[in-house]
Amino acid sequence: LFQYTLKHFLLLNNAMRHHSFFYFILVAGEICLCQSFFATTTLVSRLLRTTSLAISSSTSKGISSYLPSDTYNSLPKDGEVVYLHTMIRSMDLQATMNFFEAIGLRETRRKESESGRFTLVFMASVSGAPEIEITYNWDPEVFAEPSRSMGHLAYGVDDIYALCDSLQAKGITILRPPRDGRMAFIKSPDGISVELLQKGAPLEPREPWASMSNTGSW
């Protein structure tokens, strides 16, 4: 654009020096057309960018969200395998839901089956994020201790100290305190181990966590 403008500026200057009115009008018109083209292009580019940002803003639900609101029904067939959810079982549905709500998850959808006598509750950090599927059978059952092969669920959090304070206040035991300002472990009422990890760099060591001992296993 700079070279184009400079070239036509020199041509315009030459036309003025030689008093060529027709040539002056021709070059001036071409410059106006050029400026109009680039102005229009810039305007369209800005409009597209603004529209894109508006759409992104209206649909963005946080970094954890990459699934459509219906989770998988409207996913495109793009040749990739997409992680959707992890199923866990619950002996007390409300107690399990309270536990995960304390972490920061929310119910995204549920299904009741009269014939199968069970309830499925899906929970996630936000609609569109990978979910846990809590399966609750209406007929009472008692679970054995989860196998070590299960491992744990893991969630990244903004402030691990603040969350652990909140969990403790709700009666949830911090099994592995965040002594390093980075990692903590807790367990659901059904014995599912959950890891909490500080987003970004670890926080500075802080009491009472820095000197707190482990409790049980996770």
N, C-alpha and C positions, 0 to 999 in steps of 0.2 A: 504494500500500500504506500509506503514512504517513497519507494523508487518511482512508482506510478505517478504520485502527486508531484514529485520533483520534476519529472520529465515534462508533465503538462504545465507546470508553473513556468519552466523555461520556454516552452512553446508559446504560452500566453504572453510572456514578457517580450518575446521576439515579434509577435503579432502587433503588440502595442507600439514597439519601436518602429516598425515598418508601416504603421498606420493602416494595416489590413483589417478593416472592420469586419468583413465577412469571415475571415479566418479567426478573428478574435471571438466572434459569436460562436463559431463552430467548436473551438477549443473550450471556451467557457461552458458551453452546453454539455460537452463530454465530461468535464470535471464535475458539473452538477449531477449528471447521471451517475457518475462513479460514487460521489459522496452519498447520493440518495440510496444507491445499492447497498453500500456498506452500512449506512444508517439503518436501513430496513433489516439487513442481515443481523446487525447488532441487536435491534429491537426484538426480532423473532427469537434470537438466541436467549435473550434475557427472559422473554415470556415463557419459553420452553423450560428454562432453568427454574423459574419461579413456580411453574405448574408442577414440575418434577418434585421440587422441594415441598410443595403443598401436599401432593399426593403422598410423598414419603412421610411427611409429618402426621398426616391423618391416619396412615396405616401402620406407622412404626409403633411397636409396643415394647421396645427394649431389646437389648442384645440377645436375650435368651429366646426370643420369639422368631421362629422361621417357618412354622407350619401355619396353614390356613385355619380359620376358626373352626372348621369342621374336622380338623386334624388330618384326615387322609382322604376323604371322599373326593376332594377337588384337587388333589396333588397331580401335577403333570407327570406323564410317563416319559421321563428323561433318561432312562437307562441307569439311574443311580438308586442305591438302596438308602432309605431314609430312616433314621432312628425315631421311633414314635413314643413308646412308653415301656415302663417296667411294672409288672404285676406283682403285688404283695397281698397277702391274706391278713384279715383282721378278725379277732375274736370279739372286739367291741368297736363298732364302726365309729361312733361319736368320739371315743377316746383317741382312736387313731387319727381321725380328722383334726381333732384339737391339737394333737402333737405337731402335725405338719403345718397347720395354720400358724402355730407359734413360730415356726421357722420362717414363714412368709409365703407359703403356698396357699392357693385358693381353689375351691371347687370350680371346675370348668364344665362338667357335664356329668350325668349319671343315668343309669339304666336299672329299672326294677323288673324282675322276672317272677311273676306269680307262679308259673308252672315250674320253673327251676328253683324257686325259693332262694333267690340270692339278689344282692344289690351290688352294682358296680359303681364306684365313685371315682372319677378322674380328677386329679389335682395337679396344678402346675404353678410355677412362679407367676405366669401371666398367660392369657389365652394365646395359643399358638406356640407355646414352649413345649418341649418334651414333657410327658406326663408320668405320674405314677397312677396305676390302676389299682384301687383298693377293692379287693373282692371280699364281700361279707356274706357268708352263708347263714340263712335265718335259723337253721337248726344248730344248736350249740355244739361247738367243737373246741378241743384243747390242742394247741400246737406243741410239738417238740421244739427244743432249741434249734434255731437255724443252723444249718451246716456252715462250716468255715468256708466252704466253696462259694457261698453267697457273697461274701465280701461286704460291700457297703454301697450306699448311695452317697453322692457328694454334691454339695451346693456351694457356689461362690457367694460371699456376702460383702456388703460395703464396710461394715464395722464389726469385726468378730467379737470385740469386747462388749459392745452395746447389745449385740444379739445374745451373747451368753448371759449377760446380766438379766435380760428379759426372760430368757428360758428358765433361769434359776428361780426368778420370782414367780414363775408359773408352775413350779414344782418339778421341773425336768432336771435330772442330775447331769452335770457336765462330767462325763467319764474321763475324758482326756482334756484337761484344761488348756487354753491357748497360751501356754507359758512363753512360746516364741512369737506371740502376736500374729500367728499365721494359721494354725490348725487346731481344731477341737473335734471331739467325737461325742455323740449322744446316741441313745437307743430309743426306738419307738416302743409303745406298750406291748407290741408283739415281738420285740427282740430284734428288730431290723436296725442294723448299725448305720448311722448317718454321719458323714464327715462334713465339717464346715471349714471352708478355706477362705482366708482373707483375699479379697481382690487386690491386685497390684502388689506393691512391696509390703512386707510384714510390718505391723505396727510396733512401736517401741515397747519393750517389756513393761508390764504394769501390774501392780498389786490390785487385788489379792491373787491374780492369776499366775504371776511369775513364780510364786513359791507354793502353789497349790499342787497336791499330789494327785496321782491317778486314782480312780475308783473303779473297781471291778474290771471287766474286759469289754472290748468292743470289736 
